[in-house]
Amino acid sequence: MQLPYDSPKLDSLMEEAGADVLLVGTRHNIRYLCGGYYYHFYERFTAISQGVYTPLLGIPKNQPDKAFYVGIAGEIGQIQDQDIWVPEFINAGANVQPNPITSAEKTAEAIKARGLAKATIATEFHFLPSTAMDCLKKELPGATFVEATPVMEEMRAIKTPEELEIMRRITQADSEAIQDTFRNAPKDSTTSEIARILERELTNRGLLFLWVFTCAGNTMLRAPSGKVWERGEVLHLDAGGSDGDYLTDVCRMGVRGEPTPLADEIYKACLTTQDKVRAAIKPGAVCGDIYEYGNKTLKETGHHELGNFIIHGAGLVSHELPRFAPGVERKLEEGMVISIETDVRHPEEGYIKIEDTVAVTAQGCEGMGDLGRDNWAVNS
Amino acid sequence: MQLPYDSPKLDSLMEEAGADVLLVGTRHNIRYLCGGYYYHFYERFTAISQGVYTPLLGIPKNQPDKAFYVGIAGEIGQIQDQDIWVPEFINAGANVQPNPITSAEKTAEAIKARGLAKATIATEFHFLPSTAMDCLKKELPGATFVEATPVMEEMRAIKTPEELEIMRRITQADSEAIQDTFRNAPKDSTTSEIARILERELTNRGLLFLWVFTCAGNTMLRAPSGKVWERGEVLHLDAGGSDGDYLTDVCRMGVRGEPTPLADEIYKACLTTQDKVRAAIKPGAVCGDIYEYGNKTLKETGHHELGNFIIHGAGLVSHELPRFAPGVERKLEEGMVISIETDVRHPEEGYIKIEDTVAVTAQGCEGMGDLGRDNWAVNS
């Protein structure tokens, strides 16, 4: 059986978690385990009629040949066309009347049919609708439920070469879109208008626009708004997009006109911090040490009192593994993808920030989508 | 207190439902009750780190001055900038670590602080994360929970002039995007490529692309795929997009070259059915009767055996009120918005379908976005 994920690794993680069955319904985890598949109709919305689309994928430990997928009628064509590996498709009803209870009932039946009514089931408590969870507990009174999220985070922590290629492409596209937005924003554009320009730039590059934090001048308001990007003001564009739910998250700085000497000094403080941290990233580096080093480096720039250093894993979920905080002993491994952020929130100069994405390589790290990080994008 | 929704109507619906507090967290209902507001960062994704963004809006019956909104730190700036009416903002934590349990704990505290610990709370069972619902039940052991979805559906059933203007604009934009896609699709385009063209056409018109059902020739596969739209084949584009979460849903037909006489006959059968049903829509018309009439009309065309007639309300949620089925006695009212769909799935000619959106007016109905419905879009 050809599987699109590392099946022995999943079995081993399930063993550690004490789980007999993995049961996941989030878009990111269905995509991950089904080779990118997700029913296209519900990729971007889920509420319809009085219900919510609730697909559920069940994989018994060591028995992917007994896996099942509870979906709805409308997705059968796509599942066949994309030749999804899951051996049993279970129809939980009509396309336009998705009901989490029906999904849960069908799931409970499938679990019972596999002799697993008293099994330990790892599922996603924060993500399952309350009606689905209640139904599972009612229909499987002998079962024990444990959390699946750490299992799936661990599965996704090291990216395959194919995933790295996706991350490289989307991060580059995000950086390009940001640069073009800085340069093409007409005079007197508001940050809301600038957000719409960025959305089109991302869409034209094949990405789904997810969000942009915009901050013009020293307002500190990061939501797109009626604020005009005035001459002499800095602008930060901290933008996310996705392709097949892989996320990109990049922040670059622009200025209309020229930055003040102090703004430029702050920019360079951020850049120095980013550069030094990137130089420290390699397999074997300890996450807690990297976190402390980033903060120490920012402190050395003298701008730490208004500054923040943030570092987190990236992939199908923002802020996934690896995690960085004081004392975290986990070591970096080749194939991990990391987002590094340094910002300084200066009451007069504005919110100055750089965010990069890097992948851990055999020797160090590879910058993904570094376009525009080394200097201000100037809109003249 | 100036409220962006009909507060006496909400109070009256809560009274009927026996609810003392309304507690909603879905994007469509927060938007509806907060004048379009939703935290921009989480408009298009919600999973981050190990949690999920879970805002909760609470409104005690007859006391909007005691309403509260449980959000996260990052949205305070946007809430202030947009001057959201809700008197109390409660911060449930950091931007990147949303936790449904924290949202529920803060909500329970707010409800207790208002002396409503033993109240009946109307909430959205299918939409609340299981962890949030469990926490609410634990923290409010004396409370009774009832379903809020019918209350909120009733609130949204009749559109305001402002909502009608949004629906008119987005449905027209969807129809235009579909026509341009039919005409601009290059020779040998696959339906996946055609879907991407449509996405750009919608984005350029200010809409978020949500989905497109595509069906080229007689494949009956409605998911975008590697199937090329060949000469002589019909193509249906049944596409949805949104603006501020108001949804549009339009289906138009194209053909590369010319339709066969039978395909054209089927198209006209669909169009005749749509036209006759539209002529019957007006205030006071009974939903069950309209449903029966649509089916009877389709039957008279002689293509009913392979055909389907579907009719449903539209707005912030697809398939919302009014609902149409045999025996439904509810009468149409001015300001309701309705999607009307007729299709015939012919094994040789293909999947031929028209879907229109209309608003009930004082005298009858207004077609929204009728562009391209009367004839095939020809790609030569």
Interface residues (C-beta under 8 A of the other chain):
Chain A: T26 R27 H28 H40 F41 Y42 E43 R44 F45 A47 I48 S49 Q50 G51 V52 G74 E75 G77 Q78 D81 V96 Q97 N99 P100 I101 F125 H126 F127 L128 P129 S130 T131 A132 M133 D134 T149 P150 E153 R196 E199 R200 T203 N204 G206 L208 F209 L210 W211 F213 M220 L221 R222 A223 P224 S225 S242 L247 H312 V317 S318 H319 E320
Chain B: T26 R27 H28 H40 F41 Y42 E43 R44 F45 A47 I48 S49 Q50 G51 V52 G74 E75 G77 Q78 D81 V96 Q97 N99 P100 F125 H126 F127 L128 P129 S130 T131 A132 M133 D134 T149 P150 E153 R196 E199 R200 T203 N204 G206 L208 F209 L210 W211 F213 M220 L221 R222 A223 P224 S225 S242 L247 H312 V317 S318 H319 E320
